[in-house]
Amino acid sequence: MSKVSEDIINNKADDNTTSAKVKAATVWLDGCSGCHMSFLDMDERIIELLQKVDLCYSPLVDHKDFPDMVDLTLVEGAVSSHEDLEKIKKVREHTKILVSLGDCAVTANVPSMRNPFGVKAIMNHAYVETAVTKDIIPNEVVPELFEYSRPVHNFVKVDLFLQGCPPPADAIYFLLTELLEGRMPDLTKVSRLGK
Ligand code: SF4
C-alpha cells in the first residue's frame, strides 16, 4: 500500500468525534468550474461515495470555513492572485493529501494564456477597450492579479495530479475509489492533458 493511500485509509483527519468517514474537500482557484462540473457528472456515484466520504468543504456544499484538517482535497484552477495563494497555502496546511484536479491546476492551462501580455494590458483590454458601460479598471472586489498565472505545485506540495480539461468524471471516480480502497491510482491510464 502506498504512503498516500495509507494516509487516506489509516490517518483520517484528527477529529475523533465524527464518523470514520474520510474527510474530503474541493477548492476552486482560477478555473472555469468545469472540473467541478465534471465532479458532479459522477452522478449517482456521488451518493455511493458519500457512504465513505464526508464532503466537508466545497463550492458544492454550504460550509464556509475550511476545516482544521481533512484527509483529501481536490483543487481546481491555477494560482493567479494573492487571494488564490493565501487560499491554497491554508488548504495545504490543513490537508493530508492534495490533488491537482484538471489542467489549470496541473499546468495553469487557460489562465496562463494571459501570461505573455502582462497584467496591465489584459486589465485594460477587459475593462477599458472592450467595456460597454464603464471604462474603469476595478481596484476592489476583483482580486489583484499576479504577473503570471502558475500551476498549484509551483507554490505548495501536490501529492497527485489528475490531468484533463476537465478530467472525465470516470477518472475522478477512479481516483477517489482507488484511494478509498487503499491503492495508489495509476492516473496515466484514465486522463491526459487537454482531454
Ligand atoms: S482544466 Fe479545463 S475545465 Fe478545469 S477549470 Fe481549467 S479550463 Fe475549466
Residues whose N, C-alpha, C, O or C-beta is under 5 A from the ligand:
A	BS01	SF4	G31 C32 S33 G34 C35 G77 G102 D103 C104 V110 G164 C165 P166
